[in-house]
Amino acid sequence: MIEAWFEVEQARYVTLVALSALVALLAPFISKGVYRPFVMSVWMTLAGIGFVLLTLAAIAYSTGQPSHVVSTLFKGGIALSIAFSVSLFGVKKGYRDAELRKMTAHDL
C-alpha cells in the first residue's frame, strides 16, 4: 500500500482552508466599489485552490490513498470551488451596482 500523504490527525489542518470564510470581511469593499482588482483576485485564487484540491483528490483516489486523505481533499475542494465560483457573479454584480451608484451620484 502507498504511504498516506497525511495522517488522520493532520486532516483537520487541511480543512482549515475553510478559514477562507474570512473573505466575508471583504464585503464592505464590494459595496463601496473599492479595491476591485484585489477582491477579484482573492475570489479567483480561492476558487482556483478549490479546483486544485479537487484535482488532488482525484489523484489521491487513483493512487490508492486512504479515505481520510481523499475525502478531506474532496470536501475542501467542493466547498471552495462551488462557493467562490458561484459567488463570483454576485461580487461582479456588487461592483457594477456600486459603479452605477457612483455615476448617479456624480451626475447629481
C-alpha positions in Angstrom: 0.0 0.0 0.0 1.1 3.5 -0.7 2.1 5.7 2.2 -0.7 8.2 3.2 0.0 11.8 2.3 -1.1 12.8 5.8 -2.4 11.2 8.9 -5.9 11.3 10.2 -4.9 13.8 12.9 -3.4 16.1 10.3 -6.5 16.0 8.1 -8.2 18.7 10.2 -5.5 21.1 9.3 -6.1 20.7 5.6 -9.7 21.7 6.2 -8.5 24.9 7.8 -8.9 26.2 4.3 -12.4 26.9 5.4 -10.9 29.9 7.1 -11.4 31.4 3.7 -14.8 32.3 5.1 -12.9 35.4 6.4 -13.3 36.6 2.9 -16.6 37.9 4.1 -14.7 40.7 5.6 -14.2 42.0 2.0 -17.9 42.7 1.6 -17.7 46.4 2.6 -15.1 46.9 -0.2 -17.6 45.4 -2.7 -20.5 47.5 -1.6 -18.3 50.7 -1.7 -16.9 49.7 -5.1 -13.2 49.9 -4.0 -10.2 47.6 -4.3 -11.8 45.7 -7.2 -8.6 44.1 -8.5 -7.7 42.8 -5.0 -11.1 41.4 -4.2 -11.5 39.8 -7.6 -8.0 38.2 -7.4 -8.8 36.8 -3.9 -12.1 35.3 -5.2 -10.4 33.7 -8.2 -7.5 32.5 -6.2 -9.7 30.7 -3.7 -11.8 29.2 -6.5 -8.6 28.0 -8.1 -7.4 26.5 -4.8 -10.7 24.6 -4.7 -10.2 23.2 -8.2 -6.6 22.2 -7.3 -7.9 20.4 -4.2 -10.4 18.5 -6.4 -7.6 17.5 -8.8 -5.5 16.4 -5.8 -8.5 14.4 -4.5 -8.8 12.6 -7.9 -5.1 11.9 -7.9 -5.2 10.6 -4.3 -8.1 8.3 -5.2 -6.4 6.9 -8.2 -3.2 6.3 -6.4 -4.9 4.4 -3.6 -4.6 7.0 -0.8 -6.6 6.3 2.4 -10.2 7.6 2.5 -9.3 10.3 5.1 -6.9 11.8 2.5 -9.3 11.6 -0.4 -12.4 12.8 1.5 -10.6 15.7 3.1 -9.3 17.0 -0.2 -12.6 16.4 -1.9 -14.7 18.1 0.7 -12.4 21.2 0.8 -12.3 21.3 -3.0 -16.0 21.1 -3.4 -16.6 23.8 -0.8 -14.1 26.3 -2.2 -14.8 25.7 -5.8 -18.6 26.0 -5.6 -18.7 28.8 -3.1 -16.2 31.1 -4.8 -17.2 30.2 -8.4 -20.9 30.8 -7.8 -20.5 33.9 -5.6 -18.1 35.5 -8.2 -21.2 36.5 -10.1 -22.5 38.3 -7.0 -19.2 40.1 -6.5 -19.2 41.3 -10.1 -22.8 42.5 -9.7 -21.9 44.3 -6.4 -19.2 46.2 -8.2 -21.4 47.1 -11.1 -24.1 48.3 -8.7 -21.5 50.4 -6.8 -20.2 51.9 -10.0 -23.8 52.8 -11.1 -24.4 54.5 -7.7 -21.2 56.5 -8.1 -22.1 57.5 -11.6 -25.6 58.5 -10.5 -24.2 60.5 -7.6 -21.7 62.2 -9.8 -24.5 63.3 -12.2 -26.4 64.9 -9.5 
